[in-house]
Amino acid sequence: MERALGQTAALLPTLAQRRPFIKRVAGAIALWLRNAHTRRQLARLDERQLADAGISLCDREVELSKPFWRE
């Protein structure tokens, strides 16, 4: 019985899938814009500011090399 209930629950759409398509697209675009903005800010930090934030130069380069759609 538990197995049957577990399979049924797996077939139900998740909350994200139930949201209208346009809202999911808008959410993705908002995330991409935020990623691009924060990476531009990160690029402007000097070595002292990076050290204060606990970010190494290598970590910054890795983050800046990502495209805007990646987290």
mmCIF file as Biopython writes it, N, C-alpha, C and O atoms, coordinates in Angstrom:
data_model
#
loop_
_atom_site.group_PDB
_atom_site.id
_atom_site.type_symbol
_atom_site.label_atom_id
_atom_site.label_alt_id
_atom_site.label_comp_id
_atom_site.label_asym_id
_atom_site.label_entity_id
_atom_site.label_seq_id
_atom_site.pdbx_PDB_ins_code
_atom_site.Cartn_x
_atom_site.Cartn_y
_atom_site.Cartn_z
_atom_site.occupancy
_atom_site.B_iso_or_equiv
_atom_site.auth_seq_id
_atom_site.auth_asym_id
_atom_site.pdbx_PDB_model_num
ATOM 1   N N  . MET A ? 1  ? 0.824  -1.188 0.000   1.0 0.0 1  A 1 
ATOM 2   C CA . MET A ? 1  ? 0.000  0.000  0.000   1.0 0.0 1  A 1 
ATOM 3   C C  . MET A ? 1  ? 0.873  1.259  0.000   1.0 0.0 1  A 1 
ATOM 4   O O  . MET A ? 1  ? 0.589  2.202  -0.739  1.0 0.0 1  A 1 
ATOM 5   N N  . GLU A ? 2  ? 1.934  1.285  0.822   1.0 0.0 2  A 1 
ATOM 6   C CA . GLU A ? 2  ? 2.804  2.452  0.876   1.0 0.0 2  A 1 
ATOM 7   C C  . GLU A ? 2  ? 3.470  2.707  -0.463  1.0 0.0 2  A 1 
ATOM 8   O O  . GLU A ? 2  ? 3.630  3.851  -0.887  1.0 0.0 2  A 1 
ATOM 9   N N  . ARG A ? 3  ? 3.852  1.633  -1.115  1.0 0.0 3  A 1 
ATOM 10  C CA . ARG A ? 3  ? 4.518  1.785  -2.400  1.0 0.0 3  A 1 
ATOM 11  C C  . ARG A ? 3  ? 3.586  2.432  -3.420  1.0 0.0 3  A 1 
ATOM 12  O O  . ARG A ? 3  ? 4.013  3.296  -4.185  1.0 0.0 3  A 1 
ATOM 13  N N  . ALA A ? 4  ? 2.341  2.032  -3.439  1.0 0.0 4  A 1 
ATOM 14  C CA . ALA A ? 4  ? 1.371  2.604  -4.370  1.0 0.0 4  A 1 
ATOM 15  C C  . ALA A ? 4  ? 1.155  4.079  -4.075  1.0 0.0 4  A 1 
ATOM 16  O O  . ALA A ? 4  ? 1.055  4.883  -5.002  1.0 0.0 4  A 1 
ATOM 17  N N  . LEU A ? 5  ? 1.083  4.452  -2.802  1.0 0.0 5  A 1 
ATOM 18  C CA . LEU A ? 5  ? 0.901  5.856  -2.448  1.0 0.0 5  A 1 
ATOM 19  C C  . LEU A ? 5  ? 2.124  6.678  -2.826  1.0 0.0 5  A 1 
ATOM 20  O O  . LEU A ? 5  ? 1.996  7.811  -3.291  1.0 0.0 5  A 1 
ATOM 21  N N  . GLY A ? 6  ? 3.301  6.112  -2.628  1.0 0.0 6  A 1 
ATOM 22  C CA . GLY A ? 6  ? 4.520  6.823  -2.993  1.0 0.0 6  A 1 
ATOM 23  C C  . GLY A ? 6  ? 4.612  7.079  -4.479  1.0 0.0 6  A 1 
ATOM 24  O O  . GLY A ? 6  ? 5.070  8.142  -4.899  1.0 0.0 6  A 1 
ATOM 25  N N  . GLN A ? 7  ? 4.185  6.125  -5.279  1.0 0.0 7  A 1 
ATOM 26  C CA . GLN A ? 7  ? 4.202  6.300  -6.732  1.0 0.0 7  A 1 
ATOM 27  C C  . GLN A ? 7  ? 3.188  7.353  -7.153  1.0 0.0 7  A 1 
ATOM 28  O O  . GLN A ? 7  ? 3.456  8.130  -8.069  1.0 0.0 7  A 1 
ATOM 29  N N  . THR A ? 8  ? 2.047  7.395  -6.512  1.0 0.0 8  A 1 
ATOM 30  C CA . THR A ? 8  ? 1.031  8.393  -6.837  1.0 0.0 8  A 1 
ATOM 31  C C  . THR A ? 8  ? 1.549  9.789  -6.527  1.0 0.0 8  A 1 
ATOM 32  O O  . THR A ? 8  ? 1.365  10.715 -7.316  1.0 0.0 8  A 1 
ATOM 33  N N  . ALA A ? 9  ? 2.190  9.937  -5.389  1.0 0.0 9  A 1 
ATOM 34  C CA . ALA A ? 9  ? 2.734  11.241 -5.010  1.0 0.0 9  A 1 
ATOM 35  C C  . ALA A ? 9  ? 3.804  11.686 -5.993  1.0 0.0 9  A 1 
ATOM 36  O O  . ALA A ? 9  ? 3.940  12.882 -6.251  1.0 0.0 9  A 1 
ATOM 37  N N  . ALA A ? 10 ? 4.559  10.758 -6.543  1.0 0.0 10 A 1 
ATOM 38  C CA . ALA A ? 10 ? 5.606  11.103 -7.497  1.0 0.0 10 A 1 
ATOM 39  C C  . ALA A ? 10 ? 5.021  11.603 -8.815  1.0 0.0 10 A 1 
ATOM 40  O O  . ALA A ? 10 ? 5.688  12.336 -9.546  1.0 0.0 10 A 1 
ATOM 41  N N  . LEU A ? 11 ? 3.799  11.220 -9.125  1.0 0.0 11 A 1 
ATOM 42  C CA . LEU A ? 11 ? 3.173  11.642 -10.376 1.0 0.0 11 A 1 
ATOM 43  C C  . LEU A ? 11 ? 2.544  13.023 -10.288 1.0 0.0 11 A 1 
ATOM 44  O O  . LEU A ? 11 ? 2.274  13.647 -11.314 1.0 0.0 11 A 1 
ATOM 45  N N  . LEU A ? 12 ? 2.307  13.508 -9.067  1.0 0.0 12 A 1 
ATOM 46  C CA . LEU A ? 12 ? 1.712  14.829 -8.909  1.0 0.0 12 A 1 
ATOM 47  C C  . LEU A ? 12 ? 2.708  15.897 -9.337  1.0 0.0 12 A 1 
ATOM 48  O O  . LEU A ? 12 ? 3.900  15.784 -9.052  1.0 0.0 12 A 1 
ATOM 49  N N  . PRO A ? 13 ? 2.229  16.932 -10.020 1.0 0.0 13 A 1 
ATOM 50  C CA . PRO A ? 13 ? 3.153  17.992 -10.431 1.0 0.0 13 A 1 
ATOM 51  C C  . PRO A ? 13 ? 3.678  18.754 -9.225  1.0 0.0 13 A 1 
ATOM 52  O O  . PRO A ? 13 ? 2.970  18.951 -8.238  1.0 0.0 13 A 1 
ATOM 53  N N  . THR A ? 14 ? 4.903  19.169 -9.320  1.0 0.0 14 A 1 
ATOM 54  C CA . THR A ? 14 ? 5.488  19.957 -8.239  1.0 0.0 14 A 1 
ATOM 55  C C  . THR A ? 14 ? 4.909  21.362 -8.293  1.0 0.0 14 A 1 
ATOM 56  O O  . THR A ? 14 ? 4.268  21.750 -9.270  1.0 0.0 14 A 1 
ATOM 57  N N  . LEU A ? 15 ? 5.144  22.103 -7.245  1.0 0.0 15 A 1 
ATOM 58  C CA . LEU A ? 15 ? 4.621  23.461 -7.171  1.0 0.0 15 A 1 
ATOM 59  C C  . LEU A ? 15 ? 5.125  24.311 -8.332  1.0 0.0 15 A 1 
ATOM 60  O O  . LEU A ? 15 ? 4.366  25.090 -8.908  1.0 0.0 15 A 1 
ATOM 61  N N  . ALA A ? 16 ? 6.394  24.165 -8.673  1.0 0.0 16 A 1 
ATOM 62  C CA . ALA A ? 16 ? 6.967  24.946 -9.773  1.0 0.0 16 A 1 
ATOM 63  C C  . ALA A ? 16 ? 6.306  24.608 -11.099 1.0 0.0 16 A 1 
ATOM 64  O O  . ALA A ? 16 ? 6.143  25.484 -11.949 1.0 0.0 16 A 1 
ATOM 65  N N  . GLN A ? 17 ? 5.927  23.361 -11.287 1.0 0.0 17 A 1 
ATOM 66  C CA . GLN A ? 17 ? 5.285  22.965 -12.540 1.0 0.0 17 A 1 
ATOM 67  C C  . GLN A ? 17 ? 3.856  23.469 -12.619 1.0 0.0 17 A 1 
ATOM 68  O O  . GLN A ? 17 ? 3.333  23.644 -13.720 1.0 0.0 17 A 1 
ATOM 69  N N  . ARG A ? 18 ? 3.213  23.706 -11.497 1.0 0.0 18 A 1 
ATOM 70  C CA . ARG A ? 18 ? 1.837  24.192 -11.511 1.0 0.0 18 A 1 
ATOM 71  C C  . ARG A ? 18 ? 1.753  25.692 -11.769 1.0 0.0 18 A 1 
ATOM 72  O O  . ARG A ? 18 ? 0.697  26.188 -12.161 1.0 0.0 18 A 1 
ATOM 73  N N  . ARG A ? 19 ? 2.829  26.414 -11.559 1.0 0.0 19 A 1 
ATOM 74  C CA . ARG A ? 19 ? 2.801  27.857 -11.827 1.0 0.0 19 A 1 
ATOM 75  C C  . ARG A ? 19 ? 2.634  28.078 -13.312 1.0 0.0 19 A 1 
ATOM 76  O O  . ARG A ? 19 ? 3.151  27.298 -14.112 1.0 0.0 19 A 1 
ATOM 77  N N  . PRO A ? 20 ? 1.929  29.115 -13.695 1.0 0.0 20 A 1 
ATOM 78  C CA . PRO A ? 20 ? 1.772  29.396 -15.122 1.0 0.0 20 A 1 
ATOM 79  C C  . PRO A ? 20 ? 3.135  29.610 -15.798 1.0 0.0 20 A 1 
ATOM 80  O O  . PRO A ? 20 ? 4.082  30.114 -15.195 1.0 0.0 20 A 1 
ATOM 81  N N  . PHE A ? 21 ? 3.192  29.219 -17.032 1.0 0.0 21 A 1 
ATOM 82  C CA . PHE A ? 21 ? 4.430  29.289 -17.809 1.0 0.0 21 A 1 
ATOM 83  C C  . PHE A ? 21 ? 5.029  30.687 -17.787 1.0 0.0 21 A 1 
ATOM 84  O O  . PHE A ? 21 ? 6.237  30.830 -17.602 1.0 0.0 21 A 1 
ATOM 85  N N  . ILE A ? 22 ? 4.221  31.714 -17.969 1.0 0.0 22 A 1 
ATOM 86  C CA . ILE A ? 22 ? 4.742  33.083 -18.041 1.0 0.0 22 A 1 
ATOM 87  C C  . ILE A ? 22 ? 5.410  33.488 -16.727 1.0 0.0 22 A 1 
ATOM 88  O O  . ILE A ? 22 ? 6.392  34.231 -16.734 1.0 0.0 22 A 1 
ATOM 89  N N  . LYS A ? 23 ? 4.885  33.007 -15.606 1.0 0.0 23 A 1 
ATOM 90  C CA . LYS A ? 23 ? 5.510  33.337 -14.320 1.0 0.0 23 A 1 
ATOM 91  C C  . LYS A ? 23 ? 6.848  32.630 -14.164 1.0 0.0 23 A 1 
ATOM 92  O O  . LYS A ? 23 ? 7.782  33.191 -13.591 1.0 0.0 23 A 1 
ATOM 93  N N  . ARG A ? 24 ? 6.949  31.411 -14.667 1.0 0.0 24 A 1 
ATOM 94  C CA . ARG A ? 24 ? 8.229  30.695 -14.598 1.0 0.0 24 A 1 
ATOM 95  C C  . ARG A ? 24 ? 9.268  31.392 -15.470 1.0 0.0 24 A 1 
ATOM 96  O O  . ARG A ? 24 ? 10.432 31.504 -15.086 1.0 0.0 24 A 1 
ATOM 97  N N  . VAL A ? 25 ? 8.846  31.858 -16.644 1.0 0.0 25 A 1 
ATOM 98  C CA . VAL A ? 25 ? 9.762  32.574 -17.542 1.0 0.0 25 A 1 
ATOM 99  C C  . VAL A ? 25 ? 10.204 33.883 -16.890 1.0 0.0 25 A 1 
ATOM 100 O O  . VAL A ? 25 ? 11.388 34.221 -16.907 1.0 0.0 25 A 1 
ATOM 101 N N  . ALA A ? 26 ? 9.251  34.616 -16.318 1.0 0.0 26 A 1 
ATOM 102 C CA . ALA A ? 26 ? 9.587  35.884 -15.660 1.0 0.0 26 A 1 
ATOM 103 C C  . ALA A ? 26 ? 10.543 35.656 -14.490 1.0 0.0 26 A 1 
ATOM 104 O O  . ALA A ? 26 ? 11.465 36.443 -14.278 1.0 0.0 26 A 1 
ATOM 105 N N  . GLY A ? 27 ? 10.328 34.595 -13.741 1.0 0.0 27 A 1 
ATOM 106 C CA . GLY A ? 27 ? 11.219 34.275 -12.627 1.0 0.0 27 A 1 
ATOM 107 C C  . GLY A ? 27 ? 12.622 33.945 -13.097 1.0 0.0 27 A 1 
ATOM 108 O O  . GLY A ? 27 ? 13.606 34.348 -12.475 1.0 0.0 27 A 1 
ATOM 109 N N  . ALA A ? 28 ? 12.713 33.208 -14.204 1.0 0.0 28 A 1 
ATOM 110 C CA . ALA A ? 28 ? 14.029 32.857 -14.752 1.0 0.0 28 A 1 
ATOM 111 C C  . ALA A ? 28 ? 14.755 34.109 -15.230 1.0 0.0 28 A 1 
ATOM 112 O O  . ALA A ? 28 ? 15.952 34.264 -14.990 1.0 0.0 28 A 1 
ATOM 113 N N  . ILE A ? 29 ? 14.040 34.996 -15.901 1.0 0.0 29 A 1 
ATOM 114 C CA . ILE A ? 29 ? 14.660 36.229 -16.394 1.0 0.0 29 A 1 
ATOM 115 C C  . ILE A ? 29 ? 15.128 37.091 -15.228 1.0 0.0 29 A 1 
ATOM 116 O O  . ILE A ? 29 ? 16.214 37.668 -15.282 1.0 0.0 29 A 1 
ATOM 117 N N  . ALA A ? 30 ? 14.316 37.185 -14.172 1.0 0.0 30 A 1 
ATOM 118 C CA . ALA A ? 30 ? 14.715 37.962 -12.991 1.0 0.0 30 A 1 
ATOM 119 C C  . ALA A ? 30 ? 15.983 37.387 -12.359 1.0 0.0 30 A 1 
ATOM 120 O O  . ALA A ? 30 ? 16.868 38.135 -11.944 1.0 0.0 30 A 1 
ATOM 121 N N  . LEU A ? 31 ? 16.066 36.068 -12.289 1.0 0.0 31 A 1 
ATOM 122 C CA . LEU A ? 31 ? 17.266 35.419 -11.744 1.0 0.0 31 A 1 
ATOM 123 C C  . LEU A ? 31 ? 18.483 35.720 -12.614 1.0 0.0 31 A 1 
ATOM 124 O O  . LEU A ? 31 ? 19.556 36.028 -12.095 1.0 0.0 31 A 1 
ATOM 125 N N  . TRP A ? 32 ? 18.325 35.633 -13.920 1.0 0.0 32 A 1 
ATOM 126 C CA . TRP A ? 32 ? 19.436 35.912 -14.840 1.0 0.0 32 A 1 
ATOM 127 C C  . TRP A ? 32 ? 19.918 37.351 -14.699 1.0 0.0 32 A 1 
ATOM 128 O O  . TRP A ? 32 ? 21.122 37.606 -14.700 1.0 0.0 32 A 1 
ATOM 129 N N  . LEU A ? 33 ? 18.977 38.299 -14.577 1.0 0.0 33 A 1 
ATOM 130 C CA . LEU A ? 33 ? 19.360 39.705 -14.409 1.0 0.0 33 A 1 
ATOM 131 C C  . LEU A ? 33 ? 20.103 39.917 -13.100 1.0 0.0 33 A 1 
ATOM 132 O O  . LEU A ? 33 ? 21.076 40.669 -13.048 1.0 0.0 33 A 1 
ATOM 133 N N  . ARG A ? 34 ? 19.644 39.251 -12.040 1.0 0.0 34 A 1 
ATOM 134 C CA . ARG A ? 34 ? 20.321 39.357 -10.749 1.0 0.0 34 A 1 
ATOM 135 C C  . ARG A ? 34 ? 21.726 38.768 -10.827 1.0 0.0 34 A 1 
ATOM 136 O O  . ARG A ? 34 ? 22.671 39.349 -10.294 1.0 0.0 34 A 1 
ATOM 137 N N  . ASN A ? 35 ? 21.871 37.613 -11.492 1.0 0.0 35 A 1 
ATOM 138 C CA . ASN A ? 35 ? 23.198 37.009 -11.655 1.0 0.0 35 A 1 
ATOM 139 C C  . ASN A ? 35 ? 24.136 37.957 -12.393 1.0 0.0 35 A 1 
ATOM 140 O O  . ASN A ? 35 ? 25.273 38.163 -11.970 1.0 0.0 35 A 1 
ATOM 141 N N  . ALA A ? 36 ? 23.661 38.534 -13.493 1.0 0.0 36 A 1 
ATOM 142 C CA . ALA A ? 36 ? 24.495 39.444 -14.279 1.0 0.0 36 A 1 
ATOM 143 C C  . ALA A ? 36 ? 24.898 40.659 -13.450 1.0 0.0 36 A 1 
ATOM 144 O O  . ALA A ? 36 ? 26.049 41.092 -13.496 1.0 0.0 36 A 1 
ATOM 145 N N  . HIS A ? 37 ? 23.953 41.207 -12.694 1.0 0.0 37 A 1 
ATOM 146 C CA . HIS A ? 37 ? 24.225 42.390 -11.880 1.0 0.0 37 A 1 
ATOM 147 C C  . HIS A ? 37 ? 25.260 42.095 -10.788 1.0 0.0 37 A 1 
ATOM 148 O O  . HIS A ? 37 ? 26.208 42.859 -10.607 1.0 0.0 37 A 1 
ATOM 149 N N  . THR A ? 38 ? 25.078 41.002 -10.073 1.0 0.0 38 A 1 
ATOM 150 C CA . THR A ? 38 ? 26.010 40.698 -8.986  1.0 0.0 38 A 1 
ATOM 151 C C  . THR A ? 38 ? 27.393 40.356 -9.530  1.0 0.0 38 A 1 
ATOM 152 O O  . THR A ? 38 ? 28.394 40.647 -8.874  1.0 0.0 38 A 1 
ATOM 153 N N  . ARG A ? 39 ? 27.472 39.756 -10.693 1.0 0.0 39 A 1 
ATOM 154 C CA . ARG A ? 39 ? 28.792 39.464 -11.277 1.0 0.0 39 A 1 
ATOM 155 C C  . ARG A ? 39 ? 29.480 40.738 -11.740 1.0 0.0 39 A 1 
ATOM 156 O O  . ARG A ? 39 ? 30.703 40.845 -11.656 1.0 0.0 39 A 1 
ATOM 157 N N  . ARG A ? 40 ? 28.713 41.703 -12.226 1.0 0.0 40 A 1 
ATOM 158 C CA . ARG A ? 40 ? 29.328 43.004 -12.571 1.0 0.0 40 A 1 
ATOM 159 C C  . ARG A ? 40 ? 29.875 43.674 -11.312 1.0 0.0 40 A 1 
ATOM 160 O O  . ARG A ? 40 ? 30.962 44.251 -11.328 1.0 0.0 40 A 1 
ATOM 161 N N  . GLN A ? 41 ? 29.115 43.591 -10.226 1.0 0.0 41 A 1 
ATOM 162 C CA . GLN A ? 41 ? 29.590 44.167 -8.963  1.0 0.0 41 A 1 
ATOM 163 C C  . GLN A ? 41 ? 30.848 43.454 -8.481  1.0 0.0 41 A 1 
ATOM 164 O O  . GLN A ? 41 ? 31.791 44.102 -8.028  1.0 0.0 41 A 1 
ATOM 165 N N  . LEU A ? 42 ? 30.871 42.141 -8.574  1.0 0.0 42 A 1 
ATOM 166 C CA . LEU A ? 42 ? 32.033 41.352 -8.171  1.0 0.0 42 A 1 
ATOM 167 C C  . LEU A ? 42 ? 33.260 41.731 -8.989  1.0 0.0 42 A 1 
ATOM 168 O O  . LEU A ? 42 ? 34.370 41.780 -8.457  1.0 0.0 42 A 1 
ATOM 169 N N  . ALA A ? 43 ? 33.072 41.995 -10.263 1.0 0.0 43 A 1 
ATOM 170 C CA . ALA A ? 43 ? 34.188 42.347 -11.141 1.0 0.0 43 A 1 
ATOM 171 C C  . ALA A ? 43 ? 34.822 43.683 -10.738 1.0 0.0 43 A 1 
ATOM 172 O O  . ALA A ? 43 ? 36.004 43.906 -10.997 1.0 0.0 43 A 1 
ATOM 173 N N  . ARG A ? 44 ? 34.050 44.565 -10.112 1.0 0.0 44 A 1 
ATOM 174 C CA . ARG A ? 44 ? 34.554 45.882 -9.729  1.0 0.0 44 A 1 
ATOM 175 C C  . ARG A ? 44 ? 35.326 45.893 -8.409  1.0 0.0 44 A 1 
ATOM 176 O O  . ARG A ? 44 ? 35.985 46.883 -8.093  1.0 0.0 44 A 1 
ATOM 177 N N  . LEU A ? 45 ? 35.254 44.819 -7.643  1.0 0.0 45 A 1 
ATOM 178 C CA . LEU A ? 45 ? 35.919 44.798 -6.337  1.0 0.0 45 A 1 
ATOM 179 C C  . LEU A ? 45 ? 37.426 44.669 -6.490  1.0 0.0 45 A 1 
ATOM 180 O O  . LEU A ? 45 ? 37.914 43.922 -7.339  1.0 0.0 45 A 1 
ATOM 181 N N  . ASP A ? 46 ? 38.165 45.410 -5.651  1.0 0.0 46 A 1 
ATOM 182 C CA . ASP A ? 46 ? 39.619 45.279 -5.664  1.0 0.0 46 A 1 
ATOM 183 C C  . ASP A ? 46 ? 40.034 44.153 -4.702  1.0 0.0 46 A 1 
ATOM 184 O O  . ASP A ? 46 ? 39.189 43.551 -4.039  1.0 0.0 46 A 1 
ATOM 185 N N  . GLU A ? 47 ? 41.321 43.883 -4.639  1.0 0.0 47 A 1 
ATOM 186 C CA . GLU A ? 47 ? 41.821 42.757 -3.837  1.0 0.0 47 A 1 
ATOM 187 C C  . GLU A ? 47 ? 41.485 42.906 -2.349  1.0 0.0 47 A 1 
ATOM 188 O O  . GLU A ? 47 ? 41.163 41.920 -1.686  1.0 0.0 47 A 1 
ATOM 189 N N  . ARG A ? 48 ? 41.559 44.118 -1.830  1.0 0.0 48 A 1 
ATOM 190 C CA . ARG A ? 48 ? 41.253 44.345 -0.414  1.0 0.0 48 A 1 
ATOM 191 C C  . ARG A ? 48 ? 39.783 44.053 -0.133  1.0 0.0 48 A 1 
ATOM 192 O O  . ARG A ? 48 ? 39.453 43.406 0.862   1.0 0.0 48 A 1 
ATOM 193 N N  . GLN A ? 49 ? 38.910 44.525 -1.001  1.0 0.0 49 A 1 
ATOM 194 C CA . GLN A ? 49 ? 37.478 44.285 -0.815  1.0 0.0 49 A 1 
ATOM 195 C C  . GLN A ? 49 ? 37.144 42.795 -0.926  1.0 0.0 49 A 1 
ATOM 196 O O  . GLN A ? 49 ? 36.301 42.283 -0.189  1.0 0.0 49 A 1 
ATOM 197 N N  . LEU A ? 50 ? 37.807 42.114 -1.845  1.0 0.0 50 A 1 
ATOM 198 C CA . LEU A ? 50 ? 37.595 40.674 -1.982  1.0 0.0 50 A 1 
ATOM 199 C C  . LEU A ? 50 ? 38.047 39.945 -0.715  1.0 0.0 50 A 1 
ATOM 200 O O  . LEU A ? 50 ? 37.372 39.033 -0.237  1.0 0.0 50 A 1 
ATOM 201 N N  . ALA A ? 51 ? 39.193 40.357 -0.182  1.0 0.0 51 A 1 
ATOM 202 C CA . ALA A ? 51 ? 39.701 39.731 1.044   1.0 0.0 51 A 1 
ATOM 203 C C  . ALA A ? 51 ? 38.748 39.978 2.205   1.0 0.0 51 A 1 
ATOM 204 O O  . ALA A ? 51 ? 38.528 39.082 3.020   1.0 0.0 51 A 1 
ATOM 205 N N  . ASP A ? 52 ? 38.180 41.177 2.294   1.0 0.0 52 A 1 
ATOM 206 C CA . ASP A ? 52 ? 37.209 41.481 3.348   1.0 0.0 52 A 1 
ATOM 207 C C  . ASP A ? 52 ? 35.978 40.583 3.245   1.0 0.0 52 A 1 
ATOM 208 O O  . ASP A ? 52 ? 35.392 40.202 4.258   1.0 0.0 52 A 1 
ATOM 209 N N  . ALA A ? 53 ? 35.596 40.251 2.023   1.0 0.0 53 A 1 
ATOM 210 C CA . ALA A ? 53 ? 34.422 39.400 1.792   1.0 0.0 53 A 1 
ATOM 211 C C  . ALA A ? 53 ? 34.768 37.916 1.874   1.0 0.0 53 A 1 
ATOM 212 O O  . ALA A ? 53 ? 33.876 37.068 1.842   1.0 0.0 53 A 1 
ATOM 213 N N  . GLY A ? 54 ? 36.060 37.598 1.980   1.0 0.0 54 A 1 
ATOM 214 C CA . GLY A ? 54 ? 36.479 36.196 2.053   1.0 0.0 54 A 1 
ATOM 215 C C  . GLY A ? 54 ? 36.458 35.496 0.704   1.0 0.0 54 A 1 
ATOM 216 O O  . GLY A ? 54 ? 36.239 34.287 0.625   1.0 0.0 54 A 1 
ATOM 217 N N  . ILE A ? 55 ? 36.685 36.257 -0.350  1.0 0.0 55 A 1 
ATOM 218 C CA . ILE A ? 55 ? 36.667 35.711 -1.712  1.0 0.0 55 A 1 
ATOM 219 C C  . ILE A ? 55 ? 38.076 35.802 -2.283  1.0 0.0 55 A 1 
ATOM 220 O O  . ILE A ? 55 ? 38.689 36.869 -2.261  1.0 0.0 55 A 1 
ATOM 221 N N  . SER A ? 56 ? 38.585 34.697 -2.789  1.0 0.0 56 A 1 
ATOM 222 C CA . SER A ? 56 ? 39.925 34.713 -3.376  1.0 0.0 56 A 1 
ATOM 223 C C  . SER A ? 56 ? 39.831 35.180 -4.831  1.0 0.0 56 A 1 
ATOM 224 O O  . SER A ? 56 ? 38.757 35.180 -5.431  1.0 0.0 56 A 1 
ATOM 225 N N  . LEU A ? 57 ? 40.971 35.575 -5.376  1.0 0.0 57 A 1 
ATOM 226 C CA . LEU A ? 57 ? 40.992 35.985 -6.785  1.0 0.0 57 A 1 
ATOM 227 C C  . LEU A ? 57 ? 40.576 34.832 -7.697  1.0 0.0 57 A 1 
ATOM 228 O O  . LEU A ? 57 ? 39.906 35.034 -8.710  1.0 0.0 57 A 1 
ATOM 229 N N  . CYS A ? 58 ? 40.982 33.625 -7.321  1.0 0.0 58 A 1 
ATOM 230 C CA . CYS A ? 58 ? 40.612 32.448 -8.106  1.0 0.0 58 A 1 
ATOM 231 C C  . CYS A ? 58 ? 39.099 32.225 -8.073  1.0 0.0 58 A 1 
ATOM 232 O O  . CYS A ? 58 ? 38.485 31.946 -9.103  1.0 0.0 58 A 1 
ATOM 233 N N  . ASP A ? 59 ? 38.505 32.351 -6.886  1.0 0.0 59 A 1 
ATOM 234 C CA . ASP A ? 59 ? 37.052 32.191 -6.757  1.0 0.0 59 A 1 
ATOM 235 C C  . ASP A ? 59 ? 36.317 33.229 -7.602  1.0 0.0 59 A 1 
ATOM 236 O O  . ASP A ? 59 ? 35.307 32.929 -8.238  1.0 0.0 59 A 1 
ATOM 237 N N  . ARG A ? 60 ? 36.842 34.450 -7.597  1.0 0.0 60 A 1 
ATOM 238 C CA . ARG A ? 60 ? 36.214 35.506 -8.389  1.0 0.0 60 A 1 
ATOM 239 C C  . ARG A ? 60 ? 36.283 35.174 -9.864  1.0 0.0 60 A 1 
ATOM 240 O O  . ARG A ? 60 ? 35.293 35.331 -10.578 1.0 0.0 60 A 1 
ATOM 241 N N  . GLU A ? 61 ? 37.429 34.721 -10.333 1.0 0.0 61 A 1 
ATOM 242 C CA . GLU A ? 61 ? 37.565 34.382 -11.755 1.0 0.0 61 A 1 
ATOM 243 C C  . GLU A ? 61 ? 36.626 33.246 -12.157 1.0 0.0 61 A 1 
ATOM 244 O O  . GLU A ? 61 ? 36.047 33.263 -13.244 1.0 0.0 61 A 1 
ATOM 245 N N  . VAL A ? 62 ? 36.481 32.264 -11.275 1.0 0.0 62 A 1 
ATOM 246 C CA . VAL A ? 62 ? 35.556 31.152 -11.562 1.0 0.0 62 A 1 
ATOM 247 C C  . VAL A ? 62 ? 34.132 31.685 -11.691 1.0 0.0 62 A 1 
ATOM 248 O O  . VAL A ? 62 ? 33.407 31.319 -12.615 1.0 0.0 62 A 1 
ATOM 249 N N  . GLU A ? 63 ? 33.741 32.544 -10.767 1.0 0.0 63 A 1 
ATOM 250 C CA . GLU A ? 63 ? 32.380 33.095 -10.792 1.0 0.0 63 A 1 
ATOM 251 C C  . GLU A ? 63 ? 32.160 33.979 -12.017 1.0 0.0 63 A 1 
ATOM 252 O O  . GLU A ? 63 ? 31.098 33.928 -12.637 1.0 0.0 63 A 1 
ATOM 253 N N  . LEU A ? 64 ? 33.148 34.780 -12.363 1.0 0.0 64 A 1 
ATOM 254 C CA . LEU A ? 64 ? 33.004 35.677 -13.504 1.0 0.0 64 A 1 
ATOM 255 C C  . LEU A ? 64 ? 33.020 34.939 -14.838 1.0 0.0 64 A 1 
ATOM 256 O O  . LEU A ? 64 ? 32.531 35.458 -15.841 1.0 0.0 64 A 1 
ATOM 257 N N  . SER A ? 65 ? 33.574 33.743 -14.855 1.0 0.0 65 A 1 
ATOM 258 C CA . SER A ? 65 ? 33.620 32.986 -16.108 1.0 0.0 65 A 1 
ATOM 259 C C  . SER A ? 65 ? 32.292 32.294 -16.427 1.0 0.0 65 A 1 
ATOM 260 O O  . SER A ? 65 ? 32.103 31.800 -17.538 1.0 0.0 65 A 1 
ATOM 261 N N  . LYS A ? 66 ? 31.378 32.257 -15.464 1.0 0.0 66 A 1 
ATOM 262 C CA . LYS A ? 66 ? 30.091 31.610 -15.688 1.0 0.0 66 A 1 
ATOM 263 C C  . LYS A ? 66 ? 29.187 32.502 -16.540 1.0 0.0 66 A 1 
ATOM 264 O O  . LYS A ? 66 ? 29.209 33.724 -16.395 1.0 0.0 66 A 1 
ATOM 265 N N  . PRO A ? 67 ? 28.394 31.898 -17.427 1.0 0.0 67 A 1 
ATOM 266 C CA . PRO A ? 67 ? 27.405 32.698 -18.156 1.0 0.0 67 A 1 
ATOM 267 C C  . PRO A ? 67 ? 26.286 33.148 -17.201 1.0 0.0 67 A 1 
ATOM 268 O O  . PRO A ? 67 ? 26.101 32.562 -16.134 1.0 0.0 67 A 1 
ATOM 269 N N  . PHE A ? 68 ? 25.556 34.176 -17.589 1.0 0.0 68 A 1 
ATOM 270 C CA . PHE A ? 68 ? 24.552 34.764 -16.702 1.0 0.0 68 A 1 
ATOM 271 C C  . PHE A ? 68 ? 23.453 33.791 -16.289 1.0 0.0 68 A 1 
ATOM 272 O O  . PHE A ? 68 ? 22.830 33.984 -15.244 1.0 0.0 68 A 1 
ATOM 273 N N  . TRP A ? 69 ? 23.202 32.763 -17.071 1.0 0.0 69 A 1 
ATOM 274 C CA . TRP A ? 69 ? 22.103 31.852 -16.741 1.0 0.0 69 A 1 
ATOM 275 C C  . TRP A ? 69 ? 22.511 30.757 -15.760 1.0 0.0 69 A 1 
ATOM 276 O O  . TRP A ? 69 ? 21.665 29.980 -15.319 1.0 0.0 69 A 1 
ATOM 277 N N  . ARG A ? 70 ? 23.788 30.685 -15.414 1.0 0.0 70 A 1 
ATOM 278 C CA . ARG A ? 70 ? 24.235 29.689 -14.431 1.0 0.0 70 A 1 
ATOM 279 C C  . ARG A ? 70 ? 24.325 30.319 -13.053 1.0 0.0 70 A 1 
ATOM 280 O O  . ARG A ? 70 ? 24.670 31.493 -12.918 1.0 0.0 70 A 1 
ATOM 281 N N  . GLU A ? 71 ? 24.013 29.535 -12.036 1.0 0.0 71 A 1 
ATOM 282 C CA . GLU A ? 71 ? 24.130 30.015 -10.661 1.0 0.0 71 A 1 
ATOM 283 C C  . GLU A ? 71 ? 25.463 29.645 -10.082 1.0 0.0 71 A 1 
ATOM 284 O O  . GLU A ? 71 ? 25.745 29.966 -8.927  1.0 0.0 71 A 1 
#
